[in-house]
């Protein structure tokens, strides 16, 4: 990969909109969690804000906002990079970054890393080594990244997380 760092989104820039982001919840599996994402000014910064209620009822337990990583559905090769940087703030809760790759074919397969969030804005570095496989056994291969998700889940709570900037470093 060339041109590191690679800025994927910087919502302080007017040309960065939320059109590439989608919201998913456990309702796709019969759960009852609810969420929405919108561009907003959060603590003085323009950001994409995910808000919702995570419920564990009916085998649920997550809400997420996700975006593709490669151009036109092609995988992104992040060889030579160290990981992700996210500028985030929000209410306390269990948050994660999920990655889907060319190796995650089933909906329940992903790579997950914890995303610590506090009420103040801060830059969180998430190295590739922090990602653990879910629903598959092979380690993360950064040559075939397809999608990134910011996820609230694993506990019942009111999720509120804002993302101002996302880059691969």
Beta strands, then each sheet from edge to edge (+ up, - down):
strand 1: 6-10
strand 2: 21-25
strand 3: 34-42
strand 4: 45-54
strand 5: 62-68
strand 6: 83-90
strand 7: 95-101
strand 8: 110-114
strand 9: 122-127
strand 10: 132-134
strand 11: 145-153
strand 12: 157-168
sheet 1: 1+ 12- 4+ 3-
sheet 2: 1+ 12- 6+ 9-
sheet 3: 2+ 5- 11+ 7- 8+ 10-
end
